[in-house]
Amino acid sequence: MVDAQEKKQESKGAISAKVQRRAARQKWKDQRKTERAQKKAVAAHHKRLQTKKTLKSMKQQKKKSDRLRDNKREPFFVRWFKFKH
């Protein structure tokens, strides 16, 4: 006997490729998370090593550089190739 409608069987290659992609993506996410955590830990360690006087100096220098950068013009190539109405 034959059923009126035969069931389609999915190819195992397509399923395994999907599973592989999913596993690779999860591995990439985990690796990215660990790398970010390591970078954050290194930055925290570097900051912890500084004295109070050094931290104050670093903070002042950052504020000064931000202030000076705010008044700069856009680079010439940005001005030249900017979309004009």
C-alpha positions in Angstrom: 0.0 0.0 0.0 1.1 3.6 -0.7 -0.1 6.6 1.1 -2.0 9.3 -0.8 0.7 11.8 0.0 4.3 10.8 0.5 6.2 12.6 3.2 9.2 14.6 2.1 12.4 13.7 3.9 14.8 16.5 4.5 18.3 15.9 3.4 20.7 15.3 6.2 23.3 17.5 4.6 21.2 20.6 4.9 20.4 19.9 8.5 24.0 19.2 9.4 25.1 22.4 7.7 22.6 24.4 9.6 23.7 22.8 12.9 27.3 23.5 12.0 26.6 27.1 11.2 24.7 27.5 14.5 27.6 25.9 16.4 30.2 28.1 14.7 28.2 31.2 15.5 27.8 30.2 19.1 31.6 29.5 19.3 32.3 32.9 17.8 30.0 34.6 20.3 31.6 32.8 23.2 35.1 33.7 21.9 34.1 37.4 21.4 32.6 37.5 24.9 35.9 36.2 26.5 38.0 38.6 24.4 36.0 41.6 25.5 36.1 40.4 29.2 39.9 40.1 28.9 40.3 43.6 27.4 38.1 45.0 30.1 40.1 43.3 32.8 43.4 44.6 31.4 42.0 48.1 31.3 40.8 47.8 34.9 44.2 46.5 36.0 46.0 49.3 34.2 43.8 51.9 35.9 44.2 50.2 39.3 48.0 50.5 39.0 47.9 54.3 38.6 48.3 56.7 41.6 45.6 59.2 42.5 47.8 62.0 41.1 48.2 60.2 37.8 44.5 59.4 37.5 43.7 63.1 38.0 46.3 64.0 35.3 44.9 61.5 32.9 41.4 62.8 33.4 42.5 66.4 32.9 44.3 65.5 29.7 41.3 63.6 28.3 39.0 66.6 29.0 41.5 69.0 27.3 41.9 66.8 24.2 38.1 66.5 23.9 37.7 70.3 24.2 40.3 70.9 21.5 38.9 68.3 19.1 35.4 69.7 19.3 36.3 72.9 17.4 38.0 71.2 14.4 36.6 71.3 10.9 35.7 68.1 9.1 38.5 66.7 6.9 38.6 68.0 3.4 37.6 64.7 1.8 34.5 64.6 4.0 33.6 68.1 2.9 34.2 67.4 -0.7 32.3 64.2 -1.0 29.4 65.0 1.3 25.9 64.6 -0.1 24.6 68.0 -1.2 20.9 68.7 -1.6 
